[in-house]
Amino acid sequence: MDTYELRQRQANFEGKRQSNKVRYKKLNTLSKAFIKAFPPSSIAGLTIEEYVEGKLISGKPNTDTFCYWVEWETEELGSMRGARADKFGLYFDKSINDYKYTRKYSSPNDTLGRLKDEILKLIEFGGNEDIEDIKKVELSPMFKAKILFLYYPDRFINIFAESWVDYFLNAIGVGATDLDIHLIDKRELLYKFKINDKIMRNWKMWEFSDFLYFEFGKPPNKDQTPEGLKPYIDYGEDYPKIKDVSPEYIELTIIKENKKGRGGKASQRKMVVDFEEENRRFARLGERGEIVVLMQERKYLLELGKDNLARKVKQVSKKNVSAGYDILSFEPDGRKKYIEVKATSRSYKGIVSFLISSNELEKAKELENYYIYIVFNTKLKNPKIWPLKDASKLFYSSITLKPINYRAEISVGSKNCNS
């Protein structure tokens, strides 16, 4: 997502943010109430009754326990709905009127002792912002994420389900769900998206999550979506994991169109692949194409023993949308390679049609070794990459450029109405 779109969305959200100031004040009070009820110094001394959720007192659930506060008392700060009770490692099962616990432990008390140790380690690592040690803490992912947020609400994201984290990362254009990375790292990408923006960095975490929910909604359920909308929704499950993808470079022959023929074999078999229509429908497609190219360029250089060059290949579009190209790569001899990526889910047949911006066209003329990489079958495990070298020359020889927009500029001055 570029800065302009982000500012538009923030402006759209600003009225709601301002109208929620009273609610945000209450959330801030609730956040402090949790710390007061369960300061880190109290964790080691928690009894089973003070820890578990589900046990009844006088026929009513005990609401003064650590797990009850984490899940329900602080739900408005961030929801854990949808996860089973065993996420806590230890809970009271009313159906058998007894405790249930993780099988690897020997008893409820043994389980409680281990859980408290892990919670204390998590609080310590969270305070030190030690992400790698946080990953090693043996608590369920959702429980771990909620505890981190409750003790450090200005540092850790209050979105706990991985499907929602993936959904928002795709919505903002980060695209990390295509990469095989830890859920903790995905949440860190959301956090960095927040703090790296001058508008959002001073928002409370619940303001930031409100912004995401307000602007992007929730992940759509495919089974509940009307058939007429399904072609316009990118559900994400259509894409194989990037670690399972094996792209390959291909060579295609550019055939000049026979302008005289109408109704001949060539024109009858003509099939236009409109990249831009696909990208309007599937915002993730272009991002996926860039990741495929990034991965394949690194692999190509590594296979040639050019490890130092492979490490330098990067996705420029992530940091500079006006660069005029998406990927910076290298030739085996070390020369820079500027790659603009165009992606489609279609196969390589017929005519391909894509938009080239005036900036990209200028960069093609200006930069030596400018390529256009067309990625076919982007949603499959074996996408095909067609590199078009010397793109600026092709624009004048084999690629037809058709103007579809013009910028109109008018110099104006005041008119003397009395003359």
Secondary structure, DSSP 8 states (H G I E B T S, - for coil): --HHHHHHHHHHHHHHHHHTHHHHHHHHHHHHHHHHHS-HHHHTT--HHHH-SS-EETTEE--SSHHHIIIIITGGGS--TT--GGGGSEEEETTTTEEEE-TTSSSHHHHHHHHHHHHHHHHHHHHHT-HHHHHHS-S-HHHHHHHHHHH-TTTS-S---HHHHHHHHHHTT--GGGS---HHHHHHHHHHHHHTSTTTTTS-HHHHHHHHHHHH-----GGGS-TTTGGG---STTS--GGG---EE---------SS-SSSHHHHS--EEEHHHHHHH-HHHHHHHHHHHHHHHHHHHHHTT-HHHHTT-EEGGGT-TTSS-SEEEE-TTS-EEEEEEEE-SS-S-SEEE----HHHHHHHHHSTTEEEEEEESTTSSS-EEEEE-SHHHHHHHTS-----------------TT-
